[in-house]
Amino acid sequence: IGAVIGWVTNVLAIRLLFHPRQPYRLPLLGYEVQGLIPKRRLDLARDIGQVVEKELLSLDDVFTRINTPEIQLRIADTASKQVVTRVKGKIPNYIPRSVVRLVEEGVYSWLLREFPSVYEKTIYQISGQVKEEIRVSEIIEQKLHQFELEKFEDLINGVASREFRHIEWVGAILGFLIGLVQVGVFYVFQ
């Protein structure tokens, strides 16, 4: 009996995280019941956004990741090829191909050489502006606000279903053990 009570209690506790979705007033008691997540959805979204921004992913982290030599080289190569293509498109057709190739190679190598310093200065300048204008916490908060409660519940259940099952079984085991203790106490003092 204790195991069933422990298991049912934990199943109900997990279910009450999301249900009822709309506030429900208990007759005669006048007490209003609503699931934790629907009731505190706005606060939770804001808090999750702030925790993610402070502890998991800040814009400083993003700028650090995009300011690596490998990323710089890829961006420099792509940007240089784009500039060379545009310059090549502006060169008249009567210019000999060998001269065009020399111009292409010269522009490409010059851009690759100059790009790292321009890139670092640009990243440094825009990072301050971007940090003022973009808040990771606000983006996450807005995304969580847009989630329908059903979808949010499915997401959390998808991530934590094993843990929820574990909590249910722990409730059953603890209920069973408490029931054994009660039976033992009953027989000792009877």
N, C-alpha and C positions, 0 to 999 in steps of 0.2 A: 504493500500500500504506500509506504514511504517513497519507494522508487517511482511509482506512478505519479504521486504528488509532486516530487522533485522534477520529473521529466515534464509534466504538464505545465508546471509553474514556469520553467525556463522557455518552453515553446511559446507560452502566452507572452512572456516578457519580450522575446524576440519579435513576435508578431505585433506587439504594442509599440514597437519602434516606429512602425509605419501606419498603423490602423488604430482608430478610425482616422480617415484622411480629413474629414470635416468634423468640426466640433460637435459633440453629442452630449446633451444634457441628460443626466440620469434622473429618471422620474422619482419623485418624492424627496430625493436628496438635494436636488438642485446643483449637484456637482457636475462641472463640465469636463468631459474626457476627450482628448485628442492625442493621436500618436506623436511621439517626441519629434520626429523629423518633420512632419507637416506643420507642427506647431512652431518649431524653432528654425524653420527652413532658412529664413532670411539671415538670422544670426549665424547659423552654421555655415552658410555660403560665404559670408563675410569673414568669419574666423578661419575657415579652410583656406580662403584666398590669401589672408595675411600670413598664415603659417607657411604656405607654399612659397610665398615671396621671400619671407625672412629666412626660412630654414632650408628650402629645397632648391628654388630656382629664382635667382634675382637677375636683373638686367646686367649687373656686373659679371655674373657667370656667363651670360650669353655673349657679351662683348669680349670676354676673355677667350671664349671658345672660337669666335670668328676672327680673332686677331692672332692666329697662329701662323707660322711660316707656310704650312701646307695650304691653308685656306687662302692666304695672301697670294701664293703662287697660282692657285687655280683661278682666283678672281683676276689676277694680273694677266694670265694667259687668255682668258675669255674676253676681258675688256680690250686687250691689245689686238686680238683678232678682229673684234668688232670695229675698232678704230681703223685698222689697216683696211678692212673691207670697205669702209666708208671713204677713206682717202683714195683707195684704188678706183672707186666709182666716180670720183671727181677728176681723175687724170684723163685728159683727152685721149682718144683712140690713136691719134697720129704719133704719140710718144712711143719710142721703141720699147718692146717687151723687156729687154735687158735693163733699161732705165727704170721701168715700172717695178721690176723685181728688186732692184737695188733700193728704191724708195720704200717698198714694202718691208724688206729686211731691216733697213735702217730705222724706220718708224717702229717696227715691232721690237727690235732690240733696245731702242731708246726707251720705249714705254715700259718694257720689263725691268730696265735698270732704274727708272725713276718711280715706278709704281709703289714700291714698299714705303718710301718716305711720304708720298702723297696719301697712301692708304692709311698709314698710322696717324697722320695729322687729321685726316677726315674722320676716322673712327673716334679719335680723341674729342674732336669738336662736336660731332653729332651725338656721342654717348651722353654728354651732359644734357643736351636738349631732349633726347629721347627719354632719359630717366625722369625728366620733369613732366613729359607729356604722356608717357605710357607707364601704367602700373600693372604689373602681373597680377596683383591681388584683385584689382578691379575687373580684369579680363576673366579670371577664374570665377569671381563672384557673379558676373553677368552670365557666364556659361552655365553655372549651377542654377541660376534663377530660371533659365530657359528650359531646363530639364523638366519634363512632366514628372509628377510624383511616381507614377507607375514605372517609368523608365529609370528614374533614380533608384527606386526599390530594386528593380531588376539588376541594375548595375552593382549595387551593394551586395545583393544576394549572390550575384555571379562571382564577385571577388571574395566574399566571406562565407559562402555556403558551407564549406568544410568546418570552418571555425564555429558557425552557428550550430551545426550538428554536434560538434564536440561539446559545446556549452550545454546542449540538451542532454547528452549522455552523462556529462559530469553531474548535472542536476539529478538524474536518475540514480547514479551511483551514490552521491551524497545523501539523497533521500533514503535509499536502501540502508546505508550505514547508520543514519540517524534512527531509522526504524528498528534496526538491530539493537542499538543502544537502548531505545525505549523498551523493547521487549525484555532485554537483560535487566533493566532497572525495575520493570514491572515484576519479574520473577524473583528478584532479590528482595524486594520490599513487600512481597505478598504474604 
